[in-house]
Amino acid sequence: MKWTQIVRLGLVQACIGAVVVLMTATMNRVMVVELALPASVPGALVALHFLVQLYLRPRLGHGSDATGSRTPWIIGGMATLAAGGIGVALSIPVMASSPWLGIALAAVAFVVLGAGVSAAGTPLLALISEHAYPAQRAGAAAITWILMIVGFIITTASAGSLLDPFGYQRLLLITVGVGGVAVLVTTATLFRLERTLGERQAPEPIAEAERGAKFKDAMRAVWNEPVARTFAVFVFVAMLAYSAQDLILEPFGGIAFGLSAGETTKIAGMQHGGVLVGMIATAVIGARFGALRLWAAAGCAASSVMFVALAVSPVLASVDVYRLVVFLLGLANGVFAIGAIGSMMALTGDAKDGRAGLRLGVFGAAQAVAYAAGVSLGGVGVDVARSMLGSPIRGYAAVFSVEAALFVVSAVLAYRSASEAVAGDVMRSRGELLPAVVNN
């Protein structure tokens, strides 16, 4: 697979990120600020779009396996994603006049949004996994996710400048524009790309009457694989630990160190910079040294150490130390992310059994549900721990400590997954050699 082709597929991931970030960032702000709704409303809606992926990612991934072509699924998923985004924008003015009706309409739109993410994102990763060479996987993971972050940045910056002065019609036009551009770029990017990558070894299309039963059988077969099952649990635990920091890291800087909103935002930027450095470094080094699952384990272990450092950082009362710890946390998170994503590609690309979409759907479902739970539980955990321990700083420290423990468990699971893979390779090689030995 050529690197230019990987970049083209990465642009599709950037388009997915562009539509999603408009929903999770801009729409979130509009609901809370302009409409004065409780923050729990957009939080629940975002969680809903993650929760529907629990079923839809494996199901639609399996569907793309069965049809033998990923491109229609990706383009159709992107169109669905854009439609869901437009539906959310249409529900906003309804919320202003009739909150419950508007929220109900937004809930339907967020379900459509989750379906679009599942239909576009899972076959996209399957396409990359099937055609990227083993030495390319770390780089492919880095390119794909870095371009997704670029999509975040471009969309939020553009939408932010175009949205002033705020108006419902302006919000709708921006959403239609972002969705339309995403569909056009995706269609143009995928034009004849899958055909040039060669024919995939895919199963015959599944009859509609058999599709449900076949999906259950395929799902059971994947879940019964020790490596896939262990890795899915690893993804869930690691993403639970990773996502719990999202809503609490900046408030912690303000409470523990007295930093202003602008200062904590800059420090959050340092964390994102660390993530990018970690991703790029792992992509360059991981392709040459060590298994990607071991890199994922190392990133988890390092993240655990950094969360412990965050928990004790108020004792040192040094903002410089806090900044350094946040940067190193981002660095460790970047190593973990590329190790994990590259490992997903290896587990799906090496199997050669026509279930790449289903496997990635299982892993993607674990990631989506864990992210939704982590974002919700992070803030709740701080509030509960603060009331029990009688100190906001101790509350944050308690949650950071739990995240550290979860990352330790994640490191063990990633290492165990790598060990199971090696054991499986040995058993398969013995099975292949046995007939030859007997015949001789």
C-alpha positions as CSV (number, residue, x, y, z in Angstrom):
1,M,0.0,0.0,0.0
2,K,1.4,3.4,-0.9
3,W,1.8,6.1,1.7
4,T,-0.2,8.5,-0.5
5,Q,-3.1,6.0,-0.4
6,I,-2.9,5.9,3.4
7,V,-3.0,9.7,3.5
8,R,-6.1,9.7,1.3
9,L,-7.8,7.3,3.7
10,G,-6.6,9.5,6.6
11,L,-8.5,12.4,5.0
12,V,-11.7,10.4,5.3
13,Q,-11.0,10.0,9.0
14,A,-10.5,13.8,9.2
15,C,-13.9,14.3,7.6
16,I,-15.5,12.0,10.2
17,G,-13.8,14.0,12.9
18,A,-14.9,17.3,11.4
19,V,-18.6,16.5,11.6
20,V,-18.3,14.8,15.0
21,V,-16.4,17.7,16.7
22,L,-19.0,20.1,15.5
23,M,-21.6,18.1,17.4
24,T,-19.5,17.5,20.6
25,A,-18.0,21.0,20.8
26,T,-20.1,23.7,19.1
27,M,-23.5,22.2,19.6
28,N,-22.6,21.4,23.2
29,R,-21.7,25.1,23.8
30,V,-24.9,26.3,22.1
31,M,-27.1,24.1,24.3
32,V,-25.4,25.1,27.5
33,V,-24.8,28.8,26.8
34,E,-27.3,30.2,24.3
35,L,-30.1,27.9,25.4
36,A,-29.2,27.8,29.1
37,L,-29.8,24.0,29.3
38,P,-28.1,21.9,32.0
39,A,-24.8,20.5,30.9
40,S,-26.1,17.0,31.5
41,V,-28.3,17.4,28.4
42,P,-25.6,17.6,25.7
43,G,-23.6,15.1,27.9
44,A,-26.4,12.6,27.7
45,L,-26.8,13.2,23.9
46,V,-23.1,12.6,23.2
47,A,-23.1,9.5,25.4
48,L,-26.1,8.3,23.4
49,H,-24.2,8.5,20.1
50,F,-21.4,6.4,21.7
51,L,-23.8,3.8,23.1
52,V,-25.5,3.0,19.8
53,Q,-22.1,2.1,18.5
54,L,-22.0,-0.8,20.9
55,Y,-24.2,-2.8,18.5
56,L,-23.8,-0.9,15.3
57,R,-20.0,-1.0,14.9
58,P,-19.7,-4.8,15.0
59,R,-23.0,-5.2,13.0
60,L,-22.0,-2.8,10.2
61,G,-18.4,-3.9,10.2
62,H,-19.7,-7.5,9.6
63,G,-22.0,-6.1,6.8
64,S,-19.0,-4.6,5.0
65,D,-17.1,-7.9,5.4
66,A,-20.0,-9.7,3.7
67,T,-20.5,-7.5,0.7
68,G,-16.8,-7.6,-0.3
69,S,-16.5,-3.8,-0.8
70,R,-15.8,-1.2,1.9
71,T,-16.3,2.0,-0.2
72,P,-20.1,2.1,-0.4
73,W,-20.3,1.6,3.3
74,I,-17.9,4.5,4.0
75,I,-19.6,6.9,1.6
76,G,-23.0,5.9,2.9
77,G,-21.9,6.2,6.4
78,M,-20.5,9.7,5.8
79,A,-23.8,10.8,4.2
80,T,-25.6,9.4,7.3
81,L,-23.2,11.2,9.6
82,A,-23.8,14.5,7.8
83,A,-27.6,13.9,8.0
84,G,-27.4,13.3,11.7
85,G,-25.4,16.5,12.1
86,I,-28.0,18.5,10.2
87,G,-30.7,16.9,12.3
88,V,-29.0,18.1,15.5
89,A,-28.7,21.7,14.0
90,L,-32.5,21.6,13.1
91,S,-33.4,20.5,16.7
92,I,-31.6,23.5,18.3
93,P,-34.2,26.2,17.5
94,V,-36.9,23.7,18.5
95,M,-35.3,23.4,21.9
96,A,-35.5,27.2,22.3
97,S,-39.3,27.1,22.1
98,S,-40.1,23.6,23.2
99,P,-37.2,22.1,25.2
100,W,-38.5,18.5,25.5
101,L,-39.5,18.2,21.9
102,G,-36.2,19.6,20.8
103,I,-34.3,17.2,23.0
104,A,-36.3,14.3,21.7
105,L,-35.5,15.3,18.1
106,A,-31.8,15.8,19.0
107,A,-31.8,12.3,20.6
108,V,-33.0,10.8,17.3
109,A,-30.4,12.8,15.4
110,F,-27.6,11.7,17.7
111,V,-28.6,8.0,17.1
112,V,-28.3,8.7,13.4
113,L,-24.9,10.3,14.1
114,G,-23.7,7.2,15.9
115,A,-24.9,5.0,13.0
116,G,-23.0,7.2,10.6
117,V,-19.8,7.0,12.6
118,S,-20.2,3.2,12.8
119,A,-20.9,2.8,9.1
120,A,-18.1,5.1,7.9
121,G,-15.4,4.6,10.5
122,T,-15.3,0.8,10.9
123,P,-15.0,-0.2,7.2
124,L,-12.5,2.6,6.8
125,L,-10.1,1.1,9.4
126,A,-10.8,-2.3,8.0
127,L,-9.7,-1.1,4.6
128,I,-6.4,0.3,6.0
129,S,-5.8,-2.8,8.1
130,E,-6.2,-5.2,5.2
131,H,-3.9,-3.4,2.8
132,A,-1.2,-1.7,5.0
133,Y,2.0,-3.7,5.2
134,P,3.1,-4.7,8.8
135,A,5.9,-2.1,8.8
136,Q,3.3,0.6,7.8
137,R,0.8,0.0,10.5
138,A,2.3,2.3,13.2
139,G,2.7,5.1,10.6
140,A,-0.8,4.5,9.2
141,A,-2.2,4.8,12.7
142,A,-0.3,8.0,13.3
143,I,-1.3,9.6,9.9
144,T,-5.0,8.6,10.4
145,W,-5.3,10.0,13.9
146,I,-3.2,13.1,13.3
147,L,-5.3,14.0,10.3
148,M,-8.4,13.5,12.5
149,I,-7.0,16.0,14.9
150,V,-6.3,18.4,12.0
151,G,-10.0,18.0,11.1
152,F,-10.9,18.9,14.7
153,I,-8.8,22.0,14.5
154,I,-9.9,23.3,11.1
155,T,-13.6,22.7,11.8
156,T,-13.6,24.4,15.3
157,A,-11.6,27.3,14.1
158,S,-13.7,27.9,10.9
159,A,-17.0,27.3,12.7
160,G,-16.0,29.6,15.5
161,S,-15.2,32.5,13.1
162,L,-18.3,32.0,11.0
163,L,-20.7,31.6,13.9
164,D,-20.4,35.2,15.1
165,P,-22.9,36.8,15.4
166,F,-24.8,33.7,16.5
167,G,-28.0,32.7,14.8
168,Y,-29.9,29.5,14.3
169,Q,-29.9,29.9,10.5
170,R,-26.2,30.5,10.5
171,L,-25.6,27.4,12.7
172,L,-27.6,25.3,10.2
173,L,-25.8,26.7,7.2
174,I,-22.4,25.9,8.8
175,T,-23.5,22.4,9.7
176,V,-24.8,21.8,6.1
177,G,-21.5,23.2,4.8
178,V,-19.3,21.0,6.9
179,G,-21.4,17.9,6.2
180,G,-21.5,18.6,2.5
181,V,-17.8,19.1,2.3
182,A,-17.2,15.9,4.3
183,V,-19.3,13.9,1.8
184,L,-17.7,15.4,-1.3
185,V,-14.1,15.0,0.0
186,T,-14.8,11.4,1.1
187,T,-16.4,10.5,-2.3
188,A,-13.5,12.1,-4.3
189,T,-10.8,10.6,-2.0
190,L,-12.2,7.1,-2.3
191,F,-12.8,7.2,-6.1
192,R,-11.3,4.0,-7.5
193,L,-9.0,3.7,-4.5
194,E,-10.2,0.3,-3.3
195,R,-10.1,-1.0,-6.8
196,T,-6.4,-0.1,-7.2
197,L,-5.6,-1.8,-3.9
198,G,-6.6,-5.1,-5.5
199,E,-9.4,-7.6,-4.9
200,R,-10.0,-8.5,-1.3
201,Q,-10.4,-12.1,-0.2
202,A,-13.9,-11.7,1.1
203,P,-16.8,-14.2,1.7
204,E,-19.7,-14.4,-0.6
205,P,-22.5,-11.8,0.1
206,I,-24.8,-13.0,2.8
207,A,-28.5,-13.5,2.0
208,E,-30.7,-11.1,3.8
209,A,-32.6,-14.0,5.5
210,E,-29.4,-15.4,6.9
211,R,-27.7,-12.2,7.8
212,G,-28.8,-12.1,11.5
213,A,-27.8,-15.7,12.2
214,K,-24.5,-15.4,10.3
215,F,-23.6,-12.3,12.3
216,K,-24.3,-14.1,15.6
217,D,-22.1,-17.0,14.5
218,A,-19.3,-14.7,13.3
219,M,-19.5,-12.6,16.5
220,R,-19.3,-15.8,18.6
221,A,-16.3,-17.0,16.7
222,V,-14.4,-13.7,17.1
223,W,-15.2,-13.4,20.8
224,N,-14.0,-17.0,21.4
225,E,-10.6,-16.1,20.1
226,P,-8.4,-15.5,23.3
227,V,-6.3,-12.8,21.7
228,A,-9.3,-10.8,20.3
229,R,-11.2,-11.1,23.6
230,T,-8.3,-10.0,25.7
231,F,-7.5,-7.1,23.4
232,A,-11.2,-6.0,23.5
233,V,-11.1,-5.9,27.3
234,F,-7.8,-4.0,27.1
235,V,-9.3,-1.4,24.8
236,F,-12.2,-0.9,27.2
237,V,-10.1,-0.6,30.3
238,A,-7.5,1.7,28.7
239,M,-10.1,4.0,27.1
240,L,-12.0,4.2,30.4
241,A,-8.8,5.4,32.1
242,Y,-7.9,7.7,29.2
243,S,-11.2,9.4,28.8
244,A,-11.9,10.1,32.5
245,Q,-9.3,12.9,32.4
246,D,-11.1,14.9,29.6
247,L,-13.4,17.0,31.8
248,I,-11.3,17.2,34.9
249,L,-7.7,18.0,33.9
250,E,-8.2,21.8,33.3
251,P,-10.4,22.4,36.4
252,F,-7.7,20.6,38.5
253,G,-5.1,23.1,37.3
254,G,-7.4,26.0,38.4
255,I,-8.2,24.5,41.8
256,A,-4.8,23.1,42.7
257,F,-2.6,25.8,41.3
258,G,-4.9,28.8,41.0
259,L,-4.4,29.0,37.2
260,S,-6.7,31.2,35.0
261,A,-8.9,29.7,32.3
262,G,-6.5,30.9,29.7
263,E,-3.5,29.3,31.5
264,T,-5.2,25.9,31.9
265,T,-6.2,26.0,28.2
266,K,-2.6,26.6,27.2
267,I,-1.5,23.7,29.4
268,A,-4.2,21.5,27.8
269,G,-2.6,22.5,24.5
270,M,0.7,21.3,25.9
271,Q,-0.9,17.9,26.6
272,H,-2.1,17.7,23.0
273,G,1.3,18.6,21.8
274,G,2.7,15.8,23.9
275,V,0.2,13.4,22.3
276,L,1.4,14.3,18.8
277,V,5.0,13.9,19.8
278,G,4.3,10.5,21.3
279,M,2.3,9.4,18.2
280,I,5.0,10.5,15.8
281,A,7.8,9.0,17.8
282,T,6.0,5.7,18.2
283,A,5.2,5.6,14.5
284,V,8.9,6.1,13.6
285,I,10.5,3.8,16.2
286,G,7.7,1.3,16.7
287,A,7.8,0.3,13.0
288,R,11.4,-0.9,13.6
289,F,11.6,-2.1,17.2
290,G,9.2,-4.3,19.2
291,A,5.6,-5.4,18.7
292,L,3.0,-2.7,18.7
293,R,1.1,-4.3,21.6
294,L,4.2,-4.0,23.7
295,W,4.4,-0.3,22.8
296,A,0.8,-0.1,23.9
297,A,1.7,-1.7,27.2
298,A,4.6,0.7,27.6
299,G,2.4,3.7,26.9
300,C,-0.2,2.5,29.5
301,A,2.5,1.9,32.1
302,A,4.0,5.4,31.5
303,S,0.5,6.9,31.7
304,S,0.0,5.3,35.0
305,V,3.2,6.8,36.4
306,M,2.1,10.3,35.1
307,F,-1.3,10.0,36.8
308,V,0.4,9.2,40.1
309,A,2.6,12.3,39.5
310,L,-0.5,14.4,38.8
311,A,-2.1,13.2,42.1
312,V,0.9,14.2,44.1
313,S,1.8,17.4,42.1
314,P,-0.1,19.8,44.5
315,V,2.3,18.8,47.3
316,L,5.2,20.3,45.3
317,A,3.2,23.5,44.6
318,S,5.1,24.0,41.4
319,V,3.3,25.1,38.2
320,D,6.4,24.2,36.2
321,V,6.3,20.6,37.5
322,Y,2.5,20.5,36.7
323,R,3.2,21.6,33.1
324,L,5.9,19.0,32.7
325,V,3.7,16.2,34.1
326,V,0.9,17.2,31.8
327,F,3.2,17.2,28.7
328,L,4.7,13.8,29.7
329,L,1.1,12.5,30.2
330,G,0.3,13.5,26.7
331,L,3.5,11.9,25.4
332,A,2.6,8.6,27.2
333,N,-1.0,8.8,25.9
334,G,0.4,9.2,22.3
335,V,2.6,6.1,22.6
336,F,-0.4,4.1,24.0
337,A,-2.7,5.4,21.2
338,I,-0.5,4.4,18.3
339,G,0.5,1.1,19.9
340,A,-3.2,0.3,20.4
341,I,-4.5,1.4,17.0
342,G,-1.6,-0.3,15.2
343,S,-2.3,-3.5,17.2
344,M,-6.0,-3.3,16.1
345,M,-4.8,-3.2,12.5
346,A,-2.4,-6.1,13.0
347,L,-5.1,-8.3,14.7
348,T,-7.5,-7.6,11.8
349,G,-5.1,-7.5,8.8
350,D,-3.2,-10.7,9.8
351,A,-6.3,-12.9,10.3
352,K,-7.2,-13.2,6.6
353,D,-10.5,-14.8,7.4
354,G,-12.9,-12.1,6.0
355,R,-13.8,-10.7,9.4
356,A,-11.7,-7.6,9.5
357,G,-14.7,-5.3,9.8
358,L,-16.3,-7.4,12.5
359,R,-13.1,-7.4,14.6
360,L,-12.6,-3.7,14.3
361,G,-16.3,-3.3,15.1
362,V,-15.8,-5.2,18.4
363,F,-12.8,-3.1,19.3
364,G,-14.5,0.1,18.2
365,A,-17.6,-0.7,20.3
366,A,-15.4,-1.3,23.4
367,Q,-13.7,2.0,22.8
368,A,-16.9,4.0,22.2
369,V,-18.7,2.7,25.3
370,A,-15.6,3.1,27.5
371,Y,-15.2,6.7,26.3
372,A,-18.8,7.5,27.1
373,A,-18.5,6.0,30.5
374,G,-15.1,7.6,31.3
375,V,-16.2,11.1,30.4
376,S,-19.3,10.7,32.6
377,L,-17.6,9.0,35.5
378,G,-14.6,11.3,35.7
379,G,-16.6,14.3,36.8
380,V,-18.9,12.2,39.0
381,G,-15.9,10.5,40.6
382,V,-14.4,13.9,41.5
383,D,-17.7,15.1,43.1
384,V,-18.1,11.9,45.1
385,A,-14.5,11.7,46.2
386,R,-14.5,15.4,47.2
387,S,-17.5,15.0,49.4
388,M,-16.0,11.9,51.0
389,L,-12.5,13.2,51.5
390,G,-13.5,16.8,52.4
391,S,-11.2,18.4,49.9
392,P,-11.5,19.2,46.2
393,I,-7.8,18.6,45.6
394,R,-8.0,15.2,47.3
395,G,-11.0,14.4,45.2
396,Y,-9.1,15.0,42.0
397,A,-6.1,13.1,43.4
398,A,-8.4,10.1,44.1
399,V,-9.7,10.0,40.5
400,F,-6.2,10.3,39.1
401,S,-5.1,7.4,41.3
402,V,-8.0,5.3,40.0
403,E,-6.9,6.2,36.4
404,A,-3.4,5.1,37.3
405,A,-4.6,1.8,38.5
406,L,-6.7,1.2,35.4
407,F,-3.7,2.0,33.2
408,V,-1.7,-0.6,35.2
409,V,-4.4,-3.2,34.4
410,S,-4.4,-2.1,30.8
411,A,-0.6,-2.6,30.5
412,V,-1.0,-6.1,31.9
413,L,-3.8,-6.9,29.4
414,A,-1.8,-5.5,26.5
415,Y,1.2,-7.5,27.4
416,R,-0.9,-10.6,27.9
417,S,-2.5,-10.1,24.5
418,A,0.9,-9.9,22.9
419,S,1.9,-13.1,24.7
420,E,-1.2,-14.9,23.6
421,A,-0.5,-13.9,20.0
422,V,3.0,-15.3,20.2
423,A,1.6,-18.6,21.7
424,G,-1.0,-18.8,19.0
425,D,1.6,-18.3,16.3
426,V,3.7,-21.2,17.8
427,M,0.7,-23.5,18.0
428,R,-0.3,-22.7,14.4
429,S,3.3,-23.3,13.2
430,R,3.3,-26.7,15.0
431,G,0.0,-27.6,13.4
432,E,1.3,-26.7,10.0
433,L,4.5,-28.7,10.5
434,L,2.8,-31.8,12.0
435,P,1.4,-33.3,8.7
436,A,4.8,-32.9,7.1
437,V,6.5,-34.8,10.0
438,V,3.9,-37.6,9.9
439,N,4.1,-37.9,6.1
440,N,7.9,-38.3,6.3
